[in-house]
Amino acid sequence: MGGFGQCIVATIPHIREPVPIAILFRALGCVSDKSILNKVCYDPEDAEMSEALRPSLEEAMTVMTEEEALDYIARRGSAANYTRERRI
């Protein structure tokens, strides 16, 4: 994945790199872009907030399932050297 630019990220203890919040939401079981927007935006018609989240959603386009998101995060932490199954 590329640089974060204007991407909204979260820092997680024991994880070396910031994680786009869309990937964090997917890891927590909120998988679709629409469900992420609904959790973050109080007003679904708020175009400014939707635009602010767009870079994070774009950064997360290759991480579309909860399992992929968990693996993405784990590869950036202390479990990076384990097999994918063990990391997740």
C-alpha positions as CSV (number, residue, x, y, z in Angstrom):
1,M,0.0,0.0,0.0
2,G,1.1,3.5,-0.7
3,G,1.6,6.5,1.5
4,F,-1.2,7.7,3.6
5,G,-1.5,11.3,2.4
6,Q,-4.7,12.6,3.9
7,C,-5.7,9.2,5.0
8,I,-7.1,9.1,8.6
9,V,-5.1,6.5,10.5
10,A,-5.1,5.0,14.0
11,T,-2.2,4.0,16.1
12,I,-2.4,0.7,17.9
13,P,-0.2,-0.4,20.7
14,H,2.5,-2.9,19.6
15,I,1.8,-2.2,15.9
16,R,4.7,-0.5,14.2
17,E,2.8,1.5,11.6
18,P,-0.4,3.6,11.7
19,V,-3.4,1.7,10.3
20,P,-6.0,3.3,8.0
21,I,-9.2,3.5,10.0
22,A,-11.2,1.7,7.3
23,I,-8.9,-1.3,7.9
24,L,-9.3,-1.1,11.6
25,F,-13.1,-1.0,11.2
26,R,-12.9,-4.1,9.0
27,A,-10.8,-5.9,11.5
28,L,-13.5,-5.2,14.1
29,G,-16.2,-6.7,11.8
30,C,-17.6,-3.5,10.2
31,V,-16.6,-4.6,6.7
32,S,-18.5,-2.6,4.0
33,D,-17.6,1.0,3.1
34,K,-21.2,2.0,3.7
35,S,-21.3,0.4,7.2
36,I,-18.0,2.2,8.1
37,L,-19.4,5.5,6.9
38,N,-22.5,4.9,8.9
39,K,-20.5,4.3,12.1
40,V,-18.3,7.4,11.6
41,C,-20.7,9.9,10.1
42,Y,-23.6,11.1,12.3
43,D,-25.3,12.5,9.2
44,P,-25.2,10.2,6.1
45,E,-25.7,13.3,3.9
46,D,-22.6,15.0,5.3
47,A,-20.5,15.2,2.1
48,E,-17.6,16.9,3.9
49,M,-17.2,14.0,6.3
50,S,-17.6,11.4,3.5
51,E,-14.8,13.2,1.5
52,A,-12.6,13.2,4.6
53,L,-12.9,9.4,4.9
54,R,-12.4,8.7,1.2
55,P,-8.6,8.4,1.3
56,S,-8.8,5.8,4.1
57,L,-11.4,3.8,2.2
58,E,-9.3,4.0,-0.9
59,E,-6.2,2.9,1.0
60,A,-8.2,-0.1,2.3
61,M,-9.5,-1.3,-1.1
62,T,-7.2,-4.3,-1.2
63,V,-8.3,-5.3,2.4
64,M,-12.0,-6.2,2.1
65,T,-12.6,-8.8,4.7
66,E,-12.3,-9.1,8.5
67,E,-9.7,-11.8,8.1
68,E,-7.6,-9.8,5.6
69,A,-7.8,-6.8,7.9
70,L,-6.6,-8.8,10.9
71,D,-3.7,-10.2,8.9
72,Y,-2.8,-6.7,7.6
73,I,-2.6,-5.4,11.2
74,A,-0.8,-8.4,12.5
75,R,1.9,-8.2,9.8
76,R,2.8,-4.8,11.2
77,G,3.2,-6.0,14.8
78,S,5.2,-8.5,16.8
79,A,3.4,-11.5,15.1
80,A,4.8,-10.6,11.7
81,N,7.1,-13.6,11.5
82,Y,4.3,-16.2,12.2
83,T,2.3,-17.9,9.6
84,R,-0.8,-16.1,8.4
85,E,-3.1,-18.5,10.3
86,R,-1.2,-18.0,13.6
87,R,-1.1,-14.2,13.1
88,I,-4.8,-14.0,12.7
